[in-house]
């Protein structure tokens, strides 16, 4: 036990990590920080039944953070969708037949001190132009 404490103190000294900051990081890892869910609306321009959206997320902490997202299509009110979500080119979600207001879920983990590029492809059963409006709620 004393050896583990010595290692932790050495890591703190080398990284300028205070015990207080370490405790906050432990809370984040345990999901006990009380961070409220983040909600956002995404608009994806769709041309001839296909649209795409891109966003890069950066994790400024030295720990992995997993984001659990629940989404639903708010508009257009007709047709069905195939939604594919990639994180750094890895497929984390791919489902067809999604209808408006139907919830779907995906999780993405961003390693400590790194970034992850999230790309969304959306195919609509209607071969027309529209704007896909989706609502996303993310929990950490």
KEPA-554838 format. One record per atom (N, C-alpha, C): residue number from 0; residue in three letters; atom name; y, x, z. Coordinates in steps of 0.1 Angstrom, whole numbers, always signed. Layout:
{pos: NUM	code: ALA	site: CA	y: Y	x: X	z: Z}
...
END
This chain:
{pos: 0	code: UNK	site: N	y: -12	x: +8	z: +0}
{pos: 0	code: UNK	site: CA	y: +0	x: +0	z: +0}
{pos: 0	code: UNK	site: C	y: +13	x: +9	z: +0}
{pos: 1	code: UNK	site: N	y: +12	x: +19	z: +8}
{pos: 1	code: UNK	site: CA	y: +24	x: +28	z: +8}
{pos: 1	code: UNK	site: C	y: +26	x: +35	z: -5}
{pos: 2	code: UNK	site: N	y: +15	x: +38	z: -12}
{pos: 2	code: UNK	site: CA	y: +16	x: +44	z: -26}
{pos: 2	code: UNK	site: C	y: +23	x: +35	z: -35}
{pos: 3	code: UNK	site: N	y: +20	x: +22	z: -35}
{pos: 3	code: UNK	site: CA	y: +26	x: +12	z: -44}
{pos: 3	code: UNK	site: C	y: +41	x: +11	z: -41}
{pos: 4	code: UNK	site: N	y: +44	x: +11	z: -28}
{pos: 4	code: UNK	site: CA	y: +59	x: +11	z: -25}
{pos: 4	code: UNK	site: C	y: +66	x: +23	z: -30}
{pos: 5	code: UNK	site: N	y: +60	x: +35	z: -29}
{pos: 5	code: UNK	site: CA	y: +66	x: +47	z: -34}
{pos: 5	code: UNK	site: C	y: +68	x: +46	z: -49}
{pos: 6	code: UNK	site: N	y: +58	x: +41	z: -56}
{pos: 6	code: UNK	site: CA	y: +59	x: +39	z: -71}
{pos: 6	code: UNK	site: C	y: +71	x: +30	z: -74}
{pos: 7	code: UNK	site: N	y: +72	x: +19	z: -67}
{pos: 7	code: UNK	site: CA	y: +82	x: +9	z: -70}
{pos: 7	code: UNK	site: C	y: +96	x: +15	z: -67}
{pos: 8	code: UNK	site: N	y: +97	x: +23	z: -56}
{pos: 8	code: UNK	site: CA	y: +110	x: +30	z: -53}
{pos: 8	code: UNK	site: C	y: +113	x: +40	z: -64}
{pos: 9	code: UNK	site: N	y: +103	x: +47	z: -69}
{pos: 9	code: UNK	site: CA	y: +106	x: +57	z: -80}
{pos: 9	code: UNK	site: C	y: +111	x: +50	z: -92}
{pos: 10	code: UNK	site: N	y: +104	x: +38	z: -96}
{pos: 10	code: UNK	site: CA	y: +108	x: +31	z: -107}
{pos: 10	code: UNK	site: C	y: +123	x: +26	z: -106}
{pos: 11	code: UNK	site: N	y: +126	x: +21	z: -94}
{pos: 11	code: UNK	site: CA	y: +140	x: +16	z: -91}
{pos: 11	code: UNK	site: C	y: +150	x: +27	z: -93}
{pos: 12	code: UNK	site: N	y: +147	x: +39	z: -88}
{pos: 12	code: UNK	site: CA	y: +156	x: +50	z: -89}
{pos: 12	code: UNK	site: C	y: +158	x: +55	z: -103}
{pos: 13	code: UNK	site: N	y: +147	x: +55	z: -111}
{pos: 13	code: UNK	site: CA	y: +148	x: +59	z: -125}
{pos: 13	code: UNK	site: C	y: +155	x: +49	z: -134}
{pos: 14	code: UNK	site: N	y: +154	x: +36	z: -131}
{pos: 14	code: UNK	site: CA	y: +159	x: +26	z: -139}
{pos: 14	code: UNK	site: C	y: +172	x: +20	z: -134}
{pos: 15	code: UNK	site: N	y: +177	x: +24	z: -122}
{pos: 15	code: UNK	site: CA	y: +188	x: +18	z: -116}
{pos: 15	code: UNK	site: C	y: +186	x: +4	z: -113}
{pos: 16	code: UNK	site: N	y: +173	x: +0	z: -110}
{pos: 16	code: UNK	site: CA	y: +169	x: -13	z: -107}
{pos: 16	code: UNK	site: C	y: +170	x: -15	z: -92}
{pos: 17	code: UNK	site: N	y: +180	x: -24	z: -88}
{pos: 17	code: UNK	site: CA	y: +181	x: -27	z: -73}
{pos: 17	code: UNK	site: C	y: +170	x: -36	z: -69}
{pos: 18	code: UNK	site: N	y: +168	x: -37	z: -56}
{pos: 18	code: UNK	site: CA	y: +158	x: -46	z: -50}
{pos: 18	code: UNK	site: C	y: +162	x: -60	z: -53}
{pos: 19	code: UNK	site: N	y: +175	x: -63	z: -52}
{pos: 19	code: UNK	site: CA	y: +181	x: -76	z: -55}
{pos: 19	code: UNK	site: C	y: +178	x: -81	z: -69}
{pos: 20	code: UNK	site: N	y: +180	x: -72	z: -79}
{pos: 20	code: UNK	site: CA	y: +178	x: -75	z: -93}
{pos: 20	code: UNK	site: C	y: +163	x: -76	z: -95}
{pos: 21	code: UNK	site: N	y: +155	x: -68	z: -89}
{pos: 21	code: UNK	site: CA	y: +140	x: -69	z: -90}
{pos: 21	code: UNK	site: C	y: +136	x: -83	z: -85}
{pos: 22	code: UNK	site: N	y: +141	x: -88	z: -74}
{pos: 22	code: UNK	site: CA	y: +138	x: -101	z: -68}
{pos: 22	code: UNK	site: C	y: +141	x: -112	z: -78}
{pos: 23	code: UNK	site: N	y: +153	x: -111	z: -85}
{pos: 23	code: UNK	site: CA	y: +157	x: -121	z: -95}
{pos: 23	code: UNK	site: C	y: +148	x: -121	z: -107}
{pos: 24	code: UNK	site: N	y: +144	x: -109	z: -111}
{pos: 24	code: UNK	site: CA	y: +134	x: -108	z: -122}
{pos: 24	code: UNK	site: C	y: +121	x: -114	z: -118}
{pos: 25	code: UNK	site: N	y: +116	x: -112	z: -106}
{pos: 25	code: UNK	site: CA	y: +104	x: -118	z: -101}
{pos: 25	code: UNK	site: C	y: +105	x: -133	z: -101}
{pos: 26	code: UNK	site: N	y: +117	x: -138	z: -98}
{pos: 26	code: UNK	site: CA	y: +119	x: -153	z: -98}
{pos: 26	code: UNK	site: C	y: +118	x: -158	z: -112}
{pos: 27	code: UNK	site: N	y: +124	x: -151	z: -122}
{pos: 27	code: UNK	site: CA	y: +123	x: -155	z: -136}
{pos: 27	code: UNK	site: C	y: +109	x: -155	z: -141}
{pos: 28	code: UNK	site: N	y: +101	x: -145	z: -137}
{pos: 28	code: UNK	site: CA	y: +87	x: -144	z: -142}
{pos: 28	code: UNK	site: C	y: +79	x: -156	z: -136}
{pos: 29	code: UNK	site: N	y: +82	x: -159	z: -123}
{pos: 29	code: UNK	site: CA	y: +75	x: -170	z: -117}
{pos: 29	code: UNK	site: C	y: +81	x: -184	z: -121}
{pos: 30	code: UNK	site: N	y: +92	x: -184	z: -128}
{pos: 30	code: UNK	site: CA	y: +97	x: -197	z: -132}
{pos: 30	code: UNK	site: C	y: +105	x: -204	z: -121}
{pos: 31	code: UNK	site: N	y: +110	x: -196	z: -111}
{pos: 31	code: UNK	site: CA	y: +116	x: -202	z: -99}
{pos: 31	code: UNK	site: C	y: +131	x: -200	z: -98}
{pos: 32	code: UNK	site: N	y: +137	x: -199	z: -109}
{pos: 32	code: UNK	site: CA	y: +152	x: -196	z: -108}
{pos: 32	code: UNK	site: C	y: +160	x: -208	z: -110}
{pos: 33	code: UNK	site: N	y: +154	x: -219	z: -113}
{pos: 33	code: UNK	site: CA	y: +162	x: -232	z: -114}
{pos: 33	code: UNK	site: C	y: +170	x: -232	z: -127}
{pos: 34	code: UNK	site: N	y: +167	x: -224	z: -137}
{pos: 34	code: UNK	site: CA	y: +174	x: -225	z: -149}
{pos: 34	code: UNK	site: C	y: +172	x: -238	z: -156}
{pos: 35	code: UNK	site: N	y: +182	x: -246	z: -158}
{pos: 35	code: UNK	site: CA	y: +179	x: -259	z: -164}
{pos: 35	code: UNK	site: C	y: +175	x: -257	z: -179}
{pos: 36	code: UNK	site: N	y: +167	x: -267	z: -184}
{pos: 36	code: UNK	site: CA	y: +163	x: -266	z: -198}
{pos: 36	code: UNK	site: C	y: +176	x: -266	z: -207}
{pos: 37	code: UNK	site: N	y: +174	x: -259	z: -218}
{pos: 37	code: UNK	site: CA	y: +185	x: -258	z: -228}
{pos: 37	code: UNK	site: C	y: +181	x: -268	z: -239}
{pos: 38	code: UNK	site: N	y: +191	x: -276	z: -243}
{pos: 38	code: UNK	site: CA	y: +189	x: -286	z: -253}
{pos: 38	code: UNK	site: C	y: +199	x: -282	z: -265}
{pos: 39	code: UNK	site: N	y: +193	x: -284	z: -277}
{pos: 39	code: UNK	site: CA	y: +202	x: -281	z: -288}
{pos: 39	code: UNK	site: C	y: +197	x: -290	z: -300}
{pos: 40	code: UNK	site: N	y: +207	x: -292	z: -309}
{pos: 40	code: UNK	site: CA	y: +204	x: -300	z: -321}
{pos: 40	code: UNK	site: C	y: +204	x: -289	z: -333}
{pos: 41	code: UNK	site: N	y: +194	x: -291	z: -342}
{pos: 41	code: UNK	site: CA	y: +193	x: -282	z: -353}
{pos: 41	code: UNK	site: C	y: +194	x: -290	z: -366}
{pos: 42	code: UNK	site: N	y: +202	x: -286	z: -375}
{pos: 42	code: UNK	site: CA	y: +204	x: -292	z: -388}
{pos: 42	code: UNK	site: C	y: +198	x: -283	z: -399}
{pos: 43	code: UNK	site: N	y: +188	x: -288	z: -406}
{pos: 43	code: UNK	site: CA	y: +182	x: -279	z: -417}
{pos: 43	code: UNK	site: C	y: +185	x: -286	z: -430}
{pos: 44	code: UNK	site: N	y: +193	x: -280	z: -439}
{pos: 44	code: UNK	site: CA	y: +195	x: -285	z: -452}
{pos: 44	code: UNK	site: C	y: +181	x: -286	z: -460}
{pos: 45	code: UNK	site: N	y: +178	x: -297	z: -466}
{pos: 45	code: UNK	site: CA	y: +166	x: -299	z: -473}
{pos: 45	code: UNK	site: C	y: +169	x: -301	z: -488}
{pos: 46	code: UNK	site: N	y: +163	x: -294	z: -497}
{pos: 46	code: UNK	site: CA	y: +165	x: -296	z: -511}
{pos: 46	code: UNK	site: C	y: +152	x: -298	z: -518}
{pos: 47	code: UNK	site: N	y: +150	x: -309	z: -525}
{pos: 47	code: UNK	site: CA	y: +138	x: -312	z: -532}
{pos: 47	code: UNK	site: C	y: +126	x: -312	z: -522}
{pos: 48	code: UNK	site: N	y: +128	x: -317	z: -509}
{pos: 48	code: UNK	site: CA	y: +118	x: -318	z: -500}
{pos: 48	code: UNK	site: C	y: +114	x: -306	z: -491}
{pos: 49	code: UNK	site: N	y: +122	x: -295	z: -493}
{pos: 49	code: UNK	site: CA	y: +119	x: -283	z: -485}
{pos: 49	code: UNK	site: C	y: +132	x: -277	z: -479}
{pos: 50	code: UNK	site: N	y: +131	x: -273	z: -466}
{pos: 50	code: UNK	site: CA	y: +142	x: -266	z: -460}
{pos: 50	code: UNK	site: C	y: +137	x: -255	z: -450}
{pos: 51	code: UNK	site: N	y: +146	x: -246	z: -447}
{pos: 51	code: UNK	site: CA	y: +143	x: -235	z: -438}
{pos: 51	code: UNK	site: C	y: +154	x: -232	z: -428}
{pos: 52	code: UNK	site: N	y: +151	x: -227	z: -417}
{pos: 52	code: UNK	site: CA	y: +161	x: -223	z: -406}
{pos: 52	code: UNK	site: C	y: +157	x: -210	z: -400}
{pos: 53	code: UNK	site: N	y: +166	x: -202	z: -397}
{pos: 53	code: UNK	site: CA	y: +164	x: -189	z: -391}
{pos: 53	code: UNK	site: C	y: +173	x: -186	z: -379}
{pos: 54	code: UNK	site: N	y: +167	x: -180	z: -369}
{pos: 54	code: UNK	site: CA	y: +175	x: -176	z: -357}
{pos: 54	code: UNK	site: C	y: +168	x: -164	z: -350}
{pos: 55	code: UNK	site: N	y: +176	x: -154	z: -346}
{pos: 55	code: UNK	site: CA	y: +171	x: -143	z: -338}
{pos: 55	code: UNK	site: C	y: +175	x: -145	z: -324}
{pos: 56	code: UNK	site: N	y: +165	x: -143	z: -315}
{pos: 56	code: UNK	site: CA	y: +167	x: -144	z: -300}
{pos: 56	code: UNK	site: C	y: +165	x: -131	z: -294}
{pos: 57	code: UNK	site: N	y: +174	x: -127	z: -285}
{pos: 57	code: UNK	site: CA	y: +173	x: -114	z: -279}
{pos: 57	code: UNK	site: C	y: +170	x: -116	z: -264}
{pos: 58	code: UNK	site: N	y: +161	x: -108	z: -258}
{pos: 58	code: UNK	site: CA	y: +158	x: -108	z: -244}
{pos: 58	code: UNK	site: C	y: +164	x: -96	z: -238}
{pos: 59	code: UNK	site: N	y: +175	x: -98	z: -230}
{pos: 59	code: UNK	site: CA	y: +182	x: -86	z: -224}
{pos: 59	code: UNK	site: C	y: +175	x: -81	z: -211}
{pos: 60	code: UNK	site: N	y: +164	x: -87	z: -207}
{pos: 60	code: UNK	site: CA	y: +157	x: -84	z: -194}
{pos: 60	code: UNK	site: C	y: +145	x: -75	z: -197}
{pos: 61	code: UNK	site: N	y: +141	x: -67	z: -186}
{pos: 61	code: UNK	site: CA	y: +130	x: -58	z: -188}
{pos: 61	code: UNK	site: C	y: +116	x: -65	z: -187}
{pos: 62	code: UNK	site: N	y: +116	x: -78	z: -187}
{pos: 62	code: UNK	site: CA	y: +103	x: -85	z: -185}
{pos: 62	code: UNK	site: C	y: +102	x: -94	z: -197}
{pos: 63	code: UNK	site: N	y: +89	x: -99	z: -200}
{pos: 63	code: UNK	site: CA	y: +87	x: -109	z: -210}
{pos: 63	code: UNK	site: C	y: +92	x: -122	z: -206}
{pos: 64	code: UNK	site: N	y: +98	x: -129	z: -215}
{pos: 64	code: UNK	site: CA	y: +102	x: -143	z: -212}
{pos: 64	code: UNK	site: C	y: +96	x: -152	z: -223}
{pos: 65	code: UNK	site: N	y: +89	x: -163	z: -218}
{pos: 65	code: UNK	site: CA	y: +83	x: -173	z: -227}
{pos: 65	code: UNK	site: C	y: +92	x: -185	z: -227}
{pos: 66	code: UNK	site: N	y: +95	x: -190	z: -239}
{pos: 66	code: UNK	site: CA	y: +103	x: -202	z: -240}
{pos: 66	code: UNK	site: C	y: +93	x: -213	z: -245}
{pos: 67	code: UNK	site: N	y: +92	x: -224	z: -238}
{pos: 67	code: UNK	site: CA	y: +84	x: -235	z: -242}
{pos: 67	code: UNK	site: C	y: +93	x: -246	z: -248}
{pos: 68	code: UNK	site: N	y: +92	x: -248	z: -260}
{pos: 68	code: UNK	site: CA	y: +101	x: -258	z: -267}
{pos: 68	code: UNK	site: C	y: +94	x: -271	z: -271}
{pos: 69	code: UNK	site: N	y: +101	x: -282	z: -269}
{pos: 69	code: UNK	site: CA	y: +96	x: -295	z: -273}
{pos: 69	code: UNK	site: C	y: +107	x: -300	z: -283}
{pos: 70	code: UNK	site: N	y: +102	x: -304	z: -295}
{pos: 70	code: UNK	site: CA	y: +112	x: -309	z: -305}
{pos: 70	code: UNK	site: C	y: +108	x: -322	z: -310}
{pos: 71	code: UNK	site: N	y: +118	x: -329	z: -316}
{pos: 71	code: UNK	site: CA	y: +115	x: -341	z: -323}
{pos: 71	code: UNK	site: C	y: +125	x: -343	z: -334}
{pos: 72	code: UNK	site: N	y: +120	x: -349	z: -345}
{pos: 72	code: UNK	site: CA	y: +129	x: -351	z: -357}
{pos: 72	code: UNK	site: C	y: +137	x: -364	z: -354}
{pos: 73	code: UNK	site: N	y: +150	x: -363	z: -356}
{pos: 73	code: UNK	site: CA	y: +159	x: -375	z: -353}
{pos: 73	code: UNK	site: C	y: +163	x: -382	z: -366}
{pos: 74	code: UNK	site: N	y: +163	x: -374	z: -377}
{pos: 74	code: UNK	site: CA	y: +167	x: -380	z: -390}
{pos: 74	code: UNK	site: C	y: +162	x: -371	z: -401}
{pos: 75	code: UNK	site: N	y: +159	x: -376	z: -412}
{pos: 75	code: UNK	site: CA	y: +160	x: -390	z: -417}
{pos: 75	code: UNK	site: C	y: +149	x: -398	z: -411}
{pos: 76	code: UNK	site: N	y: +150	x: -411	z: -411}
{pos: 76	code: UNK	site: CA	y: +141	x: -420	z: -405}
{pos: 76	code: UNK	site: C	y: +128	x: -423	z: -412}
{pos: 77	code: UNK	site: N	y: +127	x: -418	z: -424}
{pos: 77	code: UNK	site: CA	y: +115	x: -422	z: -433}
{pos: 77	code: UNK	site: C	y: +107	x: -409	z: -436}
{pos: 78	code: UNK	site: N	y: +95	x: -411	z: -441}
{pos: 78	code: UNK	site: CA	y: +86	x: -400	z: -445}
{pos: 78	code: UNK	site: C	y: +80	x: -393	z: -433}
{pos: 79	code: UNK	site: N	y: +72	x: -383	z: -437}
{pos: 79	code: UNK	site: CA	y: +66	x: -374	z: -427}
{pos: 79	code: UNK	site: C	y: +69	x: -359	z: -430}
{pos: 80	code: UNK	site: N	y: +67	x: -351	z: -421}
{pos: 80	code: UNK	site: CA	y: +70	x: -337	z: -422}
{pos: 80	code: UNK	site: C	y: +59	x: -327	z: -419}
{pos: 81	code: UNK	site: N	y: +58	x: -316	z: -426}
{pos: 81	code: UNK	site: CA	y: +50	x: -305	z: -421}
{pos: 81	code: UNK	site: C	y: +60	x: -295	z: -416}
{pos: 82	code: UNK	site: N	y: +58	x: -291	z: -404}
{pos: 82	code: UNK	site: CA	y: +67	x: -281	z: -397}
{pos: 82	code: UNK	site: C	y: +59	x: -269	z: -394}
{pos: 83	code: UNK	site: N	y: +64	x: -257	z: -398}
{pos: 83	code: UNK	site: CA	y: +57	x: -244	z: -395}
{pos: 83	code: UNK	site: C	y: +68	x: -235	z: -389}
{pos: 84	code: UNK	site: N	y: +64	x: -230	z: -377}
{pos: 84	code: UNK	site: CA	y: +73	x: -221	z: -370}
{pos: 84	code: UNK	site: C	y: +67	x: -207	z: -369}
{pos: 85	code: UNK	site: N	y: +74	x: -197	z: -373}
{pos: 85	code: UNK	site: CA	y: +70	x: -183	z: -372}
{pos: 85	code: UNK	site: C	y: +79	x: -175	z: -363}
{pos: 86	code: UNK	site: N	y: +73	x: -166	z: -355}
{pos: 86	code: UNK	site: CA	y: +80	x: -157	z: -347}
{pos: 86	code: UNK	site: C	y: +76	x: -143	z: -351}
{pos: 87	code: UNK	site: N	y: +86	x: -136	z: -356}
{pos: 87	code: UNK	site: CA	y: +83	x: -123	z: -362}
{pos: 87	code: UNK	site: C	y: +71	x: -123	z: -371}
{pos: 88	code: UNK	site: N	y: +71	x: -133	z: -380}
{pos: 88	code: UNK	site: CA	y: +60	x: -135	z: -390}
{pos: 88	code: UNK	site: C	y: +47	x: -140	z: -385}
{pos: 89	code: UNK	site: N	y: +46	x: -142	z: -372}
{pos: 89	code: UNK	site: CA	y: +33	x: -148	z: -366}
{pos: 89	code: UNK	site: C	y: +35	x: -163	z: -365}
{pos: 90	code: UNK	site: N	y: +26	x: -170	z: -370}
{pos: 90	code: UNK	site: CA	y: +26	x: -185	z: -369}
{pos: 90	code: UNK	site: C	y: +24	x: -189	z: -355}
{pos: 91	code: UNK	site: N	y: +33	x: -197	z: -349}
{pos: 91	code: UNK	site: CA	y: +32	x: -202	z: -335}
{pos: 91	code: UNK	site: C	y: +30	x: -217	z: -335}
{pos: 92	code: UNK	site: N	y: +33	x: -223	z: -347}
{pos: 92	code: UNK	site: CA	y: +31	x: -238	z: -348}
{pos: 92	code: UNK	site: C	y: +30	x: -241	z: -363}
{pos: 93	code: UNK	site: N	y: +21	x: -250	z: -366}
{pos: 93	code: UNK	site: CA	y: +20	x: -255	z: -380}
{pos: 93	code: UNK	site: C	y: +13	x: -268	z: -380}
{pos: 94	code: UNK	site: N	y: +20	x: -279	z: -383}
{pos: 94	code: UNK	site: CA	y: +14	x: -292	z: -382}
{pos: 94	code: UNK	site: C	y: +20	x: -301	z: -393}
{pos: 95	code: UNK	site: N	y: +12	x: -309	z: -399}
{pos: 95	code: UNK	site: CA	y: +16	x: -318	z: -409}
{pos: 95	code: UNK	site: C	y: +16	x: -332	z: -403}
{pos: 96	code: UNK	site: N	y: +22	x: -342	z: -410}
{pos: 96	code: UNK	site: CA	y: +22	x: -356	z: -406}
{pos: 96	code: UNK	site: C	y: +31	x: -359	z: -394}
{pos: 97	code: UNK	site: N	y: +41	x: -351	z: -392}
{pos: 97	code: UNK	site: CA	y: +50	x: -354	z: -381}
{pos: 97	code: UNK	site: C	y: +60	x: -364	z: -385}
{pos: 98	code: UNK	site: N	y: +61	x: -375	z: -377}
{pos: 98	code: UNK	site: CA	y: +70	x: -386	z: -380}
{pos: 98	code: UNK	site: C	y: +83	x: -385	z: -371}
{pos: 99	code: UNK	site: N	y: +94	x: -391	z: -376}
{pos: 99	code: UNK	site: CA	y: +106	x: -392	z: -367}
{pos: 99	code: UNK	site: C	y: +103	x: -396	z: -353}
{pos: 100	code: UNK	site: N	y: +109	x: -390	z: -344}
{pos: 100	code: UNK	site: CA	y: +108	x: -392	z: -329}
{pos: 100	code: UNK	site: C	y: +95	x: -388	z: -323}
{pos: 101	code: UNK	site: N	y: +85	x: -383	z: -331}
{pos: 101	code: UNK	site: CA	y: +73	x: -378	z: -325}
{pos: 101	code: UNK	site: C	y: +75	x: -364	z: -320}
{pos: 102	code: UNK	site: N	y: +71	x: -361	z: -307}
{pos: 102	code: UNK	site: CA	y: +74	x: -348	z: -301}
{pos: 102	code: UNK	site: C	y: +63	x: -338	z: -306}
{pos: 103	code: UNK	site: N	y: +68	x: -326	z: -307}
{pos: 103	code: UNK	site: CA	y: +59	x: -315	z: -310}
{pos: 103	code: UNK	site: C	y: +63	x: -303	z: -301}
{pos: 104	code: UNK	site: N	y: +54	x: -294	z: -298}
{pos: 104	code: UNK	site: CA	y: +56	x: -283	z: -289}
{pos: 104	code: UNK	site: C	y: +52	x: -270	z: -294}
{pos: 105	code: UNK	site: N	y: +60	x: -260	z: -291}
{pos: 105	code: UNK	site: CA	y: +56	x: -246	z: -295}
{pos: 105	code: UNK	site: C	y: +62	x: -237	z: -284}
{pos: 106	code: UNK	site: N	y: +55	x: -225	z: -282}
{pos: 106	code: UNK	site: CA	y: +59	x: -215	z: -272}
{pos: 106	code: UNK	site: C	y: +61	x: -202	z: -279}
{pos: 107	code: UNK	site: N	y: +71	x: -195	z: -275}
{pos: 107	code: UNK	site: CA	y: +74	x: -182	z: -281}
{pos: 107	code: UNK	site: C	y: +77	x: -172	z: -269}
{pos: 108	code: UNK	site: N	y: +70	x: -161	z: -269}
{pos: 108	code: UNK	site: CA	y: +73	x: -150	z: -259}
{pos: 108	code: UNK	site: C	y: +81	x: -139	z: -265}
{pos: 109	code: UNK	site: N	y: +92	x: -136	z: -258}
{pos: 109	code: UNK	site: CA	y: +100	x: -124	z: -263}
{pos: 109	code: UNK	site: C	y: +98	x: -113	z: -252}
{pos: 110	code: UNK	site: N	y: +93	x: -102	z: -257}
{pos: 110	code: UNK	site: CA	y: +91	x: -91	z: -248}
{pos: 110	code: UNK	site: C	y: +104	x: -86	z: -242}
{pos: 111	code: UNK	site: N	y: +103	x: -79	z: -231}
{pos: 111	code: UNK	site: CA	y: +115	x: -73	z: -225}
{pos: 111	code: UNK	site: C	y: +122	x: -64	z: -234}
{pos: 112	code: UNK	site: N	y: +136	x: -65	z: -233}
{pos: 112	code: UNK	site: CA	y: +145	x: -56	z: -241}
{pos: 112	code: UNK	site: C	y: +141	x: -56	z: -256}
{pos: 113	code: UNK	site: N	y: +138	x: -68	z: -261}
{pos: 113	code: UNK	site: CA	y: +135	x: -68	z: -275}
{pos: 113	code: UNK	site: C	y: +141	x: -81	z: -281}
{pos: 114	code: UNK	site: N	y: +139	x: -83	z: -294}
{pos: 114	code: UNK	site: CA	y: +143	x: -95	z: -301}
{pos: 114	code: UNK	site: C	y: +131	x: -101	z: -308}
{pos: 115	code: UNK	site: N	y: +133	x: -114	z: -311}
{pos: 115	code: UNK	site: CA	y: +123	x: -121	z: -319}
{pos: 115	code: UNK	site: C	y: +130	x: -130	z: -329}
{pos: 116	code: UNK	site: N	y: +126	x: -128	z: -342}
{pos: 116	code: UNK	site: CA	y: +131	x: -136	z: -352}
{pos: 116	code: UNK	site: C	y: +123	x: -149	z: -354}
{pos: 117	code: UNK	site: N	y: +129	x: -161	z: -352}
{pos: 117	code: UNK	site: CA	y: +122	x: -173	z: -354}
{pos: 117	code: UNK	site: C	y: +126	x: -179	z: -367}
{pos: 118	code: UNK	site: N	y: +116	x: -183	z: -375}
{pos: 118	code: UNK	site: CA	y: +118	x: -189	z: -388}
{pos: 118	code: UNK	site: C	y: +111	x: -203	z: -388}
{pos: 119	code: UNK	site: N	y: +118	x: -213	z: -393}
{pos: 119	code: UNK	site: CA	y: +112	x: -226	z: -394}
{pos: 119	code: UNK	site: C	y: +112	x: -231	z: -408}
{pos: 120	code: UNK	site: N	y: +100	x: -235	z: -413}
{pos: 120	code: UNK	site: CA	y: +99	x: -241	z: -426}
{pos: 120	code: UNK	site: C	y: +96	x: -256	z: -424}
{pos: 121	code: UNK	site: N	y: +102	x: -264	z: -432}
{pos: 121	code: UNK	site: CA	y: +101	x: -279	z: -431}
{pos: 121	code: UNK	site: C	y: +98	x: -284	z: -445}
{pos: 122	code: UNK	site: N	y: +87	x: -291	z: -447}
{pos: 122	code: UNK	site: CA	y: +84	x: -298	z: -459}
{pos: 122	code: UNK	site: C	y: +83	x: -313	z: -457}
{pos: 123	code: UNK	site: N	y: +90	x: -320	z: -465}
{pos: 123	code: UNK	site: CA	y: +92	x: -335	z: -464}
{pos: 123	code: UNK	site: C	y: +83	x: -341	z: -475}
{pos: 124	code: UNK	site: N	y: +77	x: -353	z: -471}
{pos: 124	code: UNK	site: CA	y: +69	x: -360	z: -481}
{pos: 124	code: UNK	site: C	y: +78	x: -366	z: -492}
{pos: 125	code: UNK	site: N	y: +90	x: -367	z: -490}
{pos: 125	code: UNK	site: CA	y: +100	x: -372	z: -500}
{pos: 125	code: UNK	site: C	y: +105	x: -360	z: -508}
{pos: 126	code: UNK	site: N	y: +104	x: -360	z: -520}
{pos: 126	code: UNK	site: CA	y: +110	x: -349	z: -528}
{pos: 126	code: UNK	site: C	y: +125	x: -352	z: -531}
{pos: 127	code: UNK	site: N	y: +133	x: -351	z: -521}
{pos: 127	code: UNK	site: CA	y: +147	x: -355	z: -522}
{pos: 127	code: UNK	site: C	y: +155	x: -345	z: -514}
{pos: 128	code: UNK	site: N	y: +168	x: -347	z: -515}
{pos: 128	code: UNK	site: CA	y: +177	x: -338	z: -507}
{pos: 128	code: UNK	site: C	y: +182	x: -346	z: -495}
{pos: 129	code: UNK	site: N	y: +183	x: -339	z: -483}
{pos: 129	code: UNK	site: CA	y: +187	x: -346	z: -471}
{pos: 129	code: UNK	site: C	y: +190	x: -334	z: -461}
{pos: 130	code: UNK	site: N	y: +193	x: -338	z: -449}
{pos: 130	code: UNK	site: CA	y: +195	x: -329	z: -438}
{pos: 130	code: UNK	site: C	y: +185	x: -333	z: -427}
{pos: 131	code: UNK	site: N	y: +176	x: -324	z: -424}
{pos: 131	code: UNK	site: CA	y: +166	x: -327	z: -413}
{pos: 131	code: UNK	site: C	y: +174	x: -324	z: -400}
{pos: 132	code: UNK	site: N	y: +174	x: -334	z: -392}
{pos: 132	code: UNK	site: CA	y: +181	x: -333	z: -379}
{pos: 132	code: UNK	site: C	y: +170	x: -333	z: -368}
{pos: 133	code: UNK	site: N	y: +169	x: -322	z: -360}
{pos: 133	code: UNK	site: CA	y: +159	x: -321	z: -350}
{pos: 133	code: UNK	site: C	y: +166	x: -319	z: -337}
{pos: 134	code: UNK	site: N	y: +160	x: -324	z: -326}
{pos: 134	code: UNK	site: CA	y: +165	x: -321	z: -312}
{pos: 134	code: UNK	site: C	y: +154	x: -313	z: -305}
{pos: 135	code: UNK	site: N	y: +159	x: -302	z: -299}
{pos: 135	code: UNK	site: CA	y: +150	x: -292	z: -293}
{pos: 135	code: UNK	site: C	y: +154	x: -291	z: -278}
{pos: 136	code: UNK	site: N	y: +144	x: -291	z: -269}
{pos: 136	code: UNK	site: CA	y: +146	x: -289	z: -255}
{pos: 136	code: UNK	site: C	y: +137	x: -277	z: -251}
{pos: 137	code: UNK	site: N	y: +143	x: -266	z: -246}
{pos: 137	code: UNK	site: CA	y: +136	x: -254	z: -243}
{pos: 137	code: UNK	site: C	y: +136	x: -252	z: -228}
{pos: 138	code: UNK	site: N	y: +124	x: -249	z: -222}
{pos: 138	code: UNK	site: CA	y: +122	x: -245	z: -208}
{pos: 138	code: UNK	site: C	y: +118	x: -231	z: -208}
{pos: 139	code: UNK	site: N	y: +122	x: -224	z: -197}
{pos: 139	code: UNK	site: CA	y: +119	x: -210	z: -195}
{pos: 139	code: UNK	site: C	y: +109	x: -208	z: -184}
END
